[in-house]
Amino acid sequence: MAHTETQDSQIAAPPPPDLGAWMASYGDRLRRYFARRAPTADIDDLVQDVFLNLQSARLRTPIADVERYLFTVAHHALVNLRRHRTVRRSALHDCLDDSPEPSSDLSPERIVAARQEIIRVVKAIEALPPRARDAFRLHRFDDLTYAGIADRMGISRDSVKELLQRATCRVSRAVRLEG
């Protein structure tokens, strides 16, 4: 029994993956893979997720088929992105069953009220400072991530977060005050 314990302790873990070489070899192919399946703003984040997952994986055996392994991880990264987006959107969804009025009742008053609400929201967005307005539009209308907005605007993710928090507060406040 002591003999097998020493043999087990002598079995070395597989060498760590050569991430630099794999990034050079597969980075562009992963970008093309994601370009066909995800928004442009998410491509670099997804590629980074693949290599981050690979770096943090505690592999017990060497990877026999690197390409297959990487694209399996890439597929899982896409599934996670879609799952995250679905959860995020469902949290923002207002159920119409809870509304006091039937949704099929499009009275002239409701139509006018909805148009006025849209006008208030548009005016509130237009009244934002330019950088906050740009960040708000990129996030809410172009569905860019904080990282995508940061890249496009040339600022940090923290700056994007702060701009969006201020913009959202200002728009909400302006709509409440005018409504």
ABEGO torsion letter per residue (X at the ends): XAAAAAAAAABBBBBBBBAAAAAAAAAAAAAAAAAAABBAAAAAAAAAAAAAAAAABBBABBBABAAAAAAAAAAAAAAAAAAAAAAAAAAABBBAAABABBAABBBAAAAAAAAAAAAAAAAAAAABBAAAAAAAAAAAAAGBBAAAAAAAAGBBAAAAAAAAAAAAAAAAAAAAAAX
